[in-house]
Amino acid sequence: MISEPDRGRVAPDARADDGSRHVYLDARRVLIERRVQGIAMRVGVPTHTYAGVTLSIEDGSRERIFRISLAHRDADLGVVLETTGEADGVAEWTRWARYLALPRMVERHDGSLVTVADTNESLQSDGCASPRRRLATLSKRRPRFCTRRRMGNISAISRVHAGEREIICYE
């Protein structure tokens, strides 16, 4: 079972009045609260609209710094999840991707995002629903127990003794 990360945080926001916004995370949605020009705003964004959990590496003065964030088409909806040191950066990145059921992505130096293929397990469902029943398209709304049997055709059965008398012998 994946442990639930810390969900509430304050993030910097240049467009907000006080320069910050409150971000609440859930496995299904991200809630962003901020105040812009005196108007309180609350935006709820489903997690499936995000492109993935991105990992970007910044070279600091002493060590590399890993920034883990949610990538969205709209830059204002992007959320920085964590900033960690080199020791646990990749583990936290994987943990966030599993918790939010989003693909892992790496940010290149030019700013482009590349999806990392997961070899062990799939973090996101492929969007295709699994079939509910075996041969569901061929069953023509018949119960699953009757899918192998065909209904008989009464007109195809010929009468053996049509209008004749049956002869019985007891020898």
N, C-alpha and C positions, 0 to 999 in steps of 0.2 A: 504494500500500500504506500502511495506517495504521500509524504507529509505535506501539510498545508503551509505555504509560506506566509510570512507577515504580509497582511493585506492592506493596511492603511499607511499612507505616507504623504509627505508634503514635497512637492517638486517645484523647481524654479520655472517661472513662466514670464517671459518678457512682456507679453501683451496684457497681463492681468494688472489690476490696480495696485495691489500690494507686492507684486513681483513673484507670487507663488500660487500654486493650485493644489488642491487636495485630490489625491487619487486613491480610489478604493478598488481593490482587485478581487475578483471571484473567478472560479473556473469557467463560468459562462459569460460574464460581462465585466467591463471596466467602467467605473463611474468616475467622471472628472467634474469637480466643482471648482469654479473660480468666479471672480467678480471683474467685469470689464466695463469701464466707464460708469460705475455705480450700479450696474445691472448684474444681479446674481444669476449665474448660469449653472446648470447641471446637465451634463451630457452622458448618457448611457450608451456604450458601444459594445455590441456582442463580440466575444473573442474570436469567433470564426471569421470576422471581417479583417482581422490583422493578417499580414503576410507571414509572419513567423516571429520567433524569438531570435534576435540578432546578437552576435558577439562581436565587439570591436575592441581592438587592442591599441592602447595608447602608451607610448614610451615615456615614462616618467623620469625623474632625475636618478632614482636608485633602482627601481624595478618597473616591470611592465604592469599596467593597470588594465583590467578587463572591465568593460562596460557592457552590461546585459540590458537589452531594451526590447520593447515591442515595436515592430515596424508596421506602419500604416501608410496608405496612399497619401493621406492628408498629414502633413508634418505636425500640425497642431494636436493631433490625436495620438502621436507617438508618446510612449511612456518609458522612462528609464527605470528599470526594475532594481538593478543593483550595480554597484561599483566595487569590485573586489580585487584582491591581490592575486599573484600568479598561482599560489598554492591551490586555491579552491575555485578558481574562475570557471573552468570547464565543467566541474561537477555541479556548480550552481546553475550554469547555463542549461545543462541537461535536465536538472530538476525542474526548472521553470518550464521548459518545453513539455515535459511530461505532465505537469500540473495543469497547464493551459491547453494541452492536446494540440500544439502547434508545431510546425516543422522548425528545425534548427537552421539558422542562417548565419553566414559569416560576412562581415562587411569588409570589403577590400579597401586598399589605400585610396583608390579613385572614387569611393563612395558607393560602388555597385554592390548588390547583395547576391550571394551565392548560397543555394540550398545545400546542406550537408546530407548525404544519403545515410540513413540509419541501417546498419547491417543486421543488428540483433533483433530489433522489434520495430514495428511501425508506431509512430507517435500520433499519427493522425489517420482517421479512417479515410478511405479513398472516395467516399461520397456515394458509393454504390450500395444499395440495400441488399442484404443477403436474401436469398430466396426463402420464402416462408415454408413452402412444401415442395417435396420432390415432384417433378413433372407437373407443376401447377398450371402451366400454360396448356398442357395437353388434357387435363382432367375435365374440362368443360363443365365446371361447377359441380362435379360429382364428389362425394366424400372420398377421403384418401384411401379408405378400405376397398372402395369399389373401382379404383383406377385401373386395376389389372383385369377386371371382369368386363365383359361387354354385355349389353342388354340383348336379349333374344328377339328375333324377328318372327312373329307368329304367322305371318303369311308365307314364310319360307318353309315351314314344317308341312310336309305332305301327309295326308291321311292314309293310313295303311289299310284299314277295313272300311272303306267308304261304301256304305249301303249293303254290306255283306254280313252274313251270319257267322259268328265265330264257332269253329269246330273244336271241341275239347275231347281229348282221348285220355282215358284213365288206365291204360294197360301198363 
